[in-house]
Amino acid sequence: AVGSGAADATGGWRASEYRARFGGDFDAAKLRALCVAHVRGLAWCAHYYYHGCADWRWHFGFHYAPYAHDLAAVAAELAAASDGPWAE
């Protein structure tokens, strides 16, 4: 669920912030999409600085980044995948 974890058990601040920033219908699927897009953005930046532009058409389609707690969970999942962040 959006904002699951110890910090949210004491007030739900992370879930509340996501709803405030992304709308009331922000759910786990949208959180995952946000995190995947952010990891792709990090990979794009690294590729750009070390190898040149990967794709000029790519853009981060959100105004806000995910919280590190949520990003870490999805990044670990993506790291376990053999295709990397561009696979989805």
C-alpha positions in Angstrom: 0.0 0.0 0.0 1.1 3.6 -0.4 3.0 4.8 2.5 3.2 1.5 4.4 5.9 1.3 7.0 6.8 2.4 10.6 6.6 6.1 9.9 3.0 5.8 8.5 1.9 3.7 11.4 2.3 6.8 13.6 0.4 9.2 11.4 0.4 8.3 7.8 2.4 11.4 6.8 4.0 9.7 3.7 0.7 8.6 2.2 -0.8 12.0 3.0 2.0 13.8 1.3 1.7 11.6 -1.8 -2.1 12.3 -2.0 -1.4 16.0 -1.6 1.2 16.1 -4.3 -0.3 13.6 -6.8 -4.0 13.6 -6.1 -6.3 11.6 -3.9 -6.4 8.6 -6.2 -2.6 8.0 -5.8 -2.2 4.2 -5.1 0.5 1.6 -5.0 0.6 1.1 -8.8 1.1 4.9 -9.3 3.8 4.9 -6.6 5.6 2.1 -8.4 5.4 3.9 -11.7 6.8 7.1 -10.0 9.7 5.1 -8.5 10.5 3.3 -11.8 10.5 6.6 -13.6 12.8 8.1 -11.1 15.3 5.1 -11.3 15.1 5.4 -15.1 16.0 9.1 -14.7 19.0 8.3 -12.6 20.1 5.7 -15.1 19.6 8.2 -18.0 21.8 10.8 -16.2 24.5 8.3 -15.5 24.5 7.1 -19.1 24.5 10.7 -20.4 27.6 11.7 -18.4 29.5 8.5 -19.0 28.4 7.5 -22.6 26.4 10.3 -24.1 22.7 10.8 -24.6 20.7 7.6 -24.3 17.5 9.1 -25.7 16.6 12.8 -26.1 12.9 11.9 -26.1 12.9 10.5 -22.5 11.6 12.8 -19.7 10.6 12.4 -16.1 6.8 12.8 -16.2 6.3 13.9 -12.6 6.8 17.2 -10.7 8.0 15.5 -7.5 10.4 12.6 -6.7 9.4 9.7 -4.5 10.5 9.4 -0.9 13.8 7.5 -0.4 12.0 4.7 1.6 9.7 3.9 -1.3 12.4 4.4 -4.0 14.7 2.0 -2.2 12.1 -0.8 -2.2 11.5 -0.5 -6.0 15.2 0.0 -6.8 16.0 -3.2 -5.0 13.4 -5.0 -7.1 14.7 -3.5 -10.3 18.3 -4.3 -9.4 17.3 -8.0 -9.0 15.9 -8.0 -12.6 18.5 -8.8 -15.2 17.3 -6.2 -17.7 17.8 -3.1 -15.5 15.7 0.0 -15.2 14.9 0.3 -19.0 13.2 -3.1 -19.2 9.6 -2.1 -18.4 
